[in-house]
Amino acid sequence: MATMNLSLPDPVQRWVEAQIKSGQYRNADDYVLDLIRRDQEYQDSRETLVAGEASGPCERTLVEIWNTVKARHGLDV
């Protein structure tokens, strides 16, 4: 695993320390890794939305789409 050193402005450092003190994160590394993972998920979902928009109009009706979603999640169709 590579090591990376970051310089943070004081207010940002205090924010990170507060997140650790809240008990949600063990240390600054965990906090930064969580932020990076969230950003990756955001970018992935954004790319998916852009690709969907570029694919053109959908041939299925809204009811058909909704029934597919419900079936996928085991809901009563």
C-alpha positions as CSV (number, residue, x, y, z in Angstrom):
1,M,0.0,0.0,0.0
2,A,1.3,3.4,-0.9
3,T,1.7,6.2,1.6
4,M,0.5,9.8,0.9
5,N,1.0,12.8,3.1
6,L,-1.6,15.6,3.1
7,S,-1.3,19.1,4.3
8,L,-4.6,20.4,5.5
9,P,-5.7,23.9,6.5
10,D,-6.4,24.1,10.2
11,P,-10.2,24.3,9.9
12,V,-10.2,21.2,7.7
13,Q,-7.9,19.3,10.1
14,R,-10.2,20.2,13.0
15,W,-13.2,18.9,11.0
16,V,-11.4,15.6,10.3
17,E,-10.5,15.3,14.0
18,A,-14.1,15.9,15.0
19,Q,-15.2,13.1,12.6
20,I,-12.8,10.7,14.3
21,K,-13.9,11.8,17.8
22,S,-17.5,11.2,16.9
23,G,-16.6,7.5,16.7
24,Q,-17.6,7.0,13.1
25,Y,-13.9,6.7,12.0
26,R,-10.9,5.1,13.7
27,N,-8.4,7.6,12.2
28,A,-7.9,10.1,9.5
29,D,-6.9,7.4,7.0
30,D,-10.4,5.7,7.4
31,Y,-12.1,9.1,6.9
32,V,-10.2,9.9,3.8
33,L,-10.7,6.4,2.3
34,D,-14.4,6.7,3.0
35,L,-14.5,10.1,1.2
36,I,-12.6,8.6,-1.8
37,R,-15.0,5.6,-2.0
38,R,-18.0,7.9,-1.9
39,D,-16.6,10.0,-4.7
40,Q,-15.9,6.9,-6.8
41,E,-19.5,5.7,-6.3
42,Y,-20.7,9.2,-7.2
43,Q,-18.6,9.3,-10.4
44,D,-19.7,5.8,-11.4
45,S,-23.4,6.6,-10.9
46,R,-23.0,9.9,-12.8
47,E,-21.4,8.0,-15.7
48,T,-24.2,5.5,-15.7
49,L,-26.8,8.3,-15.8
50,V,-25.0,10.1,-18.7
51,A,-24.8,6.8,-20.6
52,G,-28.5,6.2,-20.0
53,E,-29.4,9.6,-21.2
54,A,-27.3,9.1,-24.3
55,S,-29.0,5.8,-25.1
56,G,-32.2,7.6,-26.2
57,P,-35.8,7.0,-25.3
58,C,-36.9,3.9,-23.6
59,E,-39.3,1.5,-25.3
60,R,-40.8,0.3,-22.1
61,T,-43.7,2.0,-20.3
62,L,-43.3,3.4,-16.8
63,V,-45.5,0.6,-15.4
64,E,-43.3,-2.0,-17.0
65,I,-40.2,-0.4,-15.5
66,W,-41.8,-0.2,-12.1
67,N,-42.8,-3.9,-12.2
68,T,-39.3,-4.8,-13.1
69,V,-38.0,-2.9,-10.1
70,K,-40.5,-4.5,-7.8
71,A,-39.7,-8.0,-9.1
72,R,-36.0,-7.4,-8.7
73,H,-36.5,-6.4,-5.0
74,G,-38.9,-9.2,-4.3
75,L,-41.9,-6.9,-3.9
76,D,-45.4,-8.0,-4.8
77,V,-46.0,-7.3,-8.5
